[in-house]
Every structure is written in structure tokens, then in C-alpha cells.
């Protein structure tokens, strides 16, 4: 890749530059400098034709190699603009990183909450079963299953919230629309599978509780029947 040659500023160029760089004759340079001194800076390249000794042919020859503005100022402005763009990009990237860290931390905390709910749920179900069994013999097992169903749904919401946060984390890191669609599809799939799994487990526990209740009812009916015979 080649770098464009810097143009010579006619309003700032020295006598030596006008001769060496542009190849102007001494009389042309003297007239140009006098014009610049008497009338001020040139406003258009075509103004050179008003200078004695400088014709249209000379203007056509040098017009692509000269400028009337400060090239250095242009370069400085471009560098400043590039720095602003770079700083903005870094700020955006830092923002993405901060959001990602925050959501990742939040997701971990929610996952820990869900795990505690499941752990506590098992203990609650056991104690509930013991209490019910003491009052209504044979009813402890259905009561435990009913408690497990309740705790199952209690742990669902923290888990789903954790999935929401992880999805937000992934969305922040997306660079294309295709990546966004992929993340959203993954979120929908994971959420559906989690919900379906909960329903399946809840139905199994409900069936177990129902079966245990039927067994207990038959047992109680048998006891009543036996007592009636005696």
C-alpha cells in the first residue's frame, strides 16, 4: 500500500520549495511571493493565472501537487478523529465486559439459590412426611411427594432467571444479527426443555402421591372392614 504524496501549500511554501518542489522559474516565484505579500493568501488555484509569468499551462501542470490549506492540520484532525473512534470502541468493549461480568455473577448467585431451594426442599419434604404420618398413618408418603412438587416449582424460577442472565451475557457479546438469532433460539430451546422437564417430574410425583393415597385408602378400608367383623 503506497502513501499519497503530501501536497505543497501555496500559501505557506518557501521560495526554495516553490522552485525545488514545483519546478517554477525564479521570476515566477518572485511574482507569486509578491502577490501573496500584497494581496494575501490565494483562495483558488486558478488565481495563479493572474500572476505575471504564470500561465494556464503552468497552473494545469502543478494543480494536482499543490493545495491552499494546511495538510498538516488535516492530518491532525484525522488523527484526532481516529483516536475518538478508537476510544469509543474501547469504551463499548469495556461496557460489554462489565455487563458480561455482572450478568455472569448474577447467574451464578441465582444458580446457588436454586440449588439451596432443592436442598432445603428435600429436608422439608422429609419432615413434612414425618409430621403427617404421625397424625394420619399411611399419609406421609403422599404428603412428601406433594411437598416435592411444590419445591420443584419453587426452584424452577431461580433456574430460569439464571438462564435469562446467561442469555443476556451472550447477547452482549454478539456481533452479527445471525449470532443474535442463534442465541435467542438457544434460549427458547433451553427454557422449553426446562419447563417440559419440570412438568414431567411433577406428573411423576403426582402419580406417585396418587398411588400412595390409593394404597393408604385401601389399607384404611381394610382396617375398618376388619373392625366391623369383630
SULRAVEN-V884581 format. One record per pair of residues at least 6 apart in sequence whose ideal C-beta (glycine too) atoms are under 7 Angstrom apart, sorted by sequence separation. I is the first residue (numbers start at 1). J is the second residue. If there is no record, write none. Layout:
<<I,J> <I,J>>
//
This chain:
<<18,24> <48,54> <49,55> <133,139> <174,180> <19,26> <49,56> <132,139> <133,140> <132,140> <8,17> <171,180> <174,183> <19,29> <49,59> <130,140> <18,29> <48,59> <129,140> <132,143> <129,141> <171,183> <8,21> <46,59> <170,183> <8,22> <15,29> <18,32> <45,59> <129,143> <128,143> <129,144> <35,51> <128,144> <167,183> <15,33> <45,63> <126,144> <32,51> <125,144> <128,147> <31,51> <167,187> <31,52> <45,66> <31,53> <32,54> <125,147> <31,54> <45,68> <124,147> <125,148> <163,187> <11,36> <28,53> <27,53> <28,54> <42,68> <125,151> <121,148> <124,151> <163,190> <163,191> <11,41> <121,151> <11,42> <160,191> <10,42> <118,151> <121,154> <117,151> <121,155> <160,194> <159,194> <117,154> <118,155> <117,155> <22,62> <114,155> <117,158> <156,198> <22,65> <22,66> <114,158> <113,158> <114,159> <153,198> <152,198> <110,158> <114,162> <152,201> <152,202> <110,161> <111,162> <110,162> <149,202> <107,162> <110,165> <10,66> <149,205> <8,65> <11,68> <148,205> <149,206> <7,65> <8,66> <9,67> <10,68> <12,70> <107,165> <7,66> <106,165> <107,166> <7,67> <9,69> <145,205> <9,70> <9,71> <103,165> <145,208> <146,209> <7,71> <145,209> <6,71> <103,168> <104,169> <103,169> <142,209> <145,212> <100,169> <142,212> <141,212> <142,213> <100,172> <99,172> <100,173> <96,172> <96,173> <139,216> <138,216> <138,219> <138,220>>
//
